Amino acid sequence: MSSQPQNAQSATAPYDTHEPNLRFIGALTGLIVLALIVLLLALQAYFDRLWEREVYIKVLAPESETLREVRAREEQQLHRYTYLDRQRGTVQLPIERAMELLIEEARQGKLFYPTTPAPVVAEIRAGEQGAPQTKAGTGELDQ
């Protein structure tokens, strides 16, 4: 062994003889990985926003020709008179006129369907508490 201290020997060596600073290297590596993750998440969010905007502009925003035709046909059917069957004299009324006639008939009481509320009858099985009692063999209710 030589009598020279180790520092003097390292000064004469052609390479670095110091130990690497593992804490510094680990912290720097962690920061770089964290920065890359944040960058990737930011890029993904930016891409998603651009994608949604383009989908809206190219797919959702424009109204298709078929949809316009359907809406025009529906508007025409709702707002004009039409014969459904000329032989029987069946006509289609505009929706506004049909609503007016319905209100007028309701005021006069001429509606052809029941408009008074019907009482609700709960179905109770025989033998349960609260079930009506019947006369034996006849099926008639006891009063």
MARVO-92229 format. One record per atom (N, C-alpha, C, O): x, y, z. Coordinates in steps of 0.1 Angstrom, whole numbers, plus 5000, padded with zeros to 4 digits. Example, Ala and Ser with C-alpha at 12.3 -4.5 7.8 and 13.67 -1.06 7.14 Angstrom:
BEGIN
513249435078512349555078513249675078514249675085512849785071513749895071512950005079513450115080
! end
This chain:
BEGIN
500849885000500050005000500950125000502050135005500450224994501150344993500950435005499950425012501850525008501650615019500950745016500650825024500550755003499850874999498350865003497750755002497750975007496350965010495550934997495950954986494250895000493450854988493150974979493050954967492951094985492651214977493751244967493551284956494951224972496051254963496151154952496451184940495751024955495750924944494650954934494850934922493451004939492351034930492751144921492151164910493551234925493951354917494851304906494851374895495551204907496451154897495751054888496351024877494550994892493950894884493350964871492951074872493350884860492850944847491250944846490750974836490550904857489150894857488650944870489350964880487250964871486651014883486550904893485950794889487050914904486950814914485950834925485850754934485150944924484050974933482850884931482550844920482150854942480950774941479850874935479850984938478950814927477850904921476850934932476650854942476251054931475251094941473951034937473251084929473550924944472450844940471150924943470150914936471151004954469951074957469651184947468451204942470651254942470451354932469951284919469051334912470551174915470251104903468751054904468051064894468450994915467050944917466051054917464951044911466351174923465451284924465251344909464151374905466351354902466351404889465551314879464751364871465751184881464951084873463451094876462651094867463151104889461751114893461051244888459951234883461851354888461251474882461051474867460051524862461951404860461851394846460651304843459851334834460451194850459351104847458051174851457051164843457951254862456751324865456451434855455351444851457451504850457251604839456751534827455851594820457251424823456751354811455251304813454551314804454951264825453551214827452651334826451551334820453051454832452151574832452051614817450951654813453151614810453151654796452251564787451451614779452251434790451451344783449951364786449051364777449651384799448251414802447751544796446551554792448551644796448151774790447951754775446951804769448851684768448651654754447351574751446651604741447051474760445851394758444651484760443651474752444651574770443451664772443351754760442151774756444451804755444351894743443851824731442951874724444351704729443851624717442351594719441651604709441951554731440451524733439651644730438551624724440051754734439251884732439151914717438151944712440351894710440251924695439451814688438651854679439451694693438751584687437251614688436451594679436851644700435351674703434951794695433751784689435751894693435352004685435151964671434152014664436051894665435951844651434751754649434151764639434551664658433351584657432051664657431151634649431951764666430851854666430651924653429551934647431751984648431752064636431351974623430552014615431951854623431751774610430551684611429951644601430151644623429151534624427851594631426751574625427951654642426751694650426151824645424951834645426951914641426352054638425552054625424552114625426051994614425352004602424051924602424051814607422951984597421651914597421551844584421751904573421351714584421251634572420051674564419051724568420251644551419151674541417951584545416751634544418151464549416951374552416251434564414951424564416951484574416251534586415451664582414351674587416051744573415251864569414051824561412951884563414151714553412951664545411851614555410651644553412251534565411351474574410651594582409451584584411351684587410751794594409851884586408751924590410151904573409251974564407951894562406951954562408151764560406951684558406051684570404851694569406651674582405851674595405151814596404051814600405851924593405252054595404052064585403052124588404252014573403152014563401951934568400851984566402151824574401151734578400451794590399251784592401151874599400551924611399752054608398852084616399952124597399452254595398552274583398452384578398052164577397152184565396052074566396051974572394952114558393852024557394151914546394751954536393751794548394051684538392851584539392351554550392451534527391551424527392251294530393251264524391851214540392351084543391650984535392250884530390251004534389450914526388250994521387351024528388251024508387251114502385851044502384851104504385850904500384550834500383850844513382650864513384550824524383950834537383850974542383250994552384551064536384551204541385451224553385251314561386551154554387451164565388551264561389251244550388751364569389751464566390751474578390451444589391851534575392851564585392851704587392951784578392751754600392751894603394051944607394951864612394352074606395552124612395552104627394452114633396652094633396652064647396052174656395352144666396252304652395652414659394152404659393452424670393552374648392052364646391552244654390552254661392252134654391852014661391852044676390951994683392852114681392852144696391752244699391152224710391452334690390252424693388952344694388152374703388752254684387552174684387452084697386352064702388552024701388551944713388252024726387451974734388752144727388452234738386952264738386252264748386452294726385052334724384152214728383152234735384452094724383651974727383751944742382751904748384851974748385051944763384152044771383552004781384052174766383252274773381752234772380952254781381352174760379952134758379652004764378451964764380651924769380451794774380151694764379451594767380651704752380351614741381551514738381551454727382451504747383551414745383051264744382251234752383551184735383151054733383850954742383550834741384650994751385350904760385150954774384951074776385250864784384950914798386051004803387250984801385551114810386551214815386451224830387251294836385551144836385451154851386351044856386450934851387051074868387950974873387150854879386050864885387650734877387050614882387650574895388850604897386850524904387450484917388450364916388150274908389450374924390450264923390050154934389850194945389950034929389549924938390749834940391349784930391149824952392349734955391849584955390849554961392649504949392349364948392949294961394149304963392049234969392449164981392149024980390948984976393048934983392748794982391948744994392048795005391148644991390248595002391148535013392148475010390748555025391448505037392448605042392848595054392848715035393748815040392948905049391748925048393648975058393049075067392449185058393149235049391249225061390549325054389849285041389149365035389949155038389149095027387749085030387349055041386849115021385349105023385048965025385548875019384048935034383648805037382448765028381548845025382448645023381348595014380548485022381048425031379348475017378448375022378948235017379348225006378948135025379448005022378647955010377447935011379347914999378847844988378147934978377947894966377848054981377048144972378048244964377648284953379148284971380048374964379548514966380248614962378348534973377848674975378548734988378948664997378748864988379348934999378448945010377248975008378948935023378148965035378049115036379049185033376949165040376849305042376949345056376849465059
! end
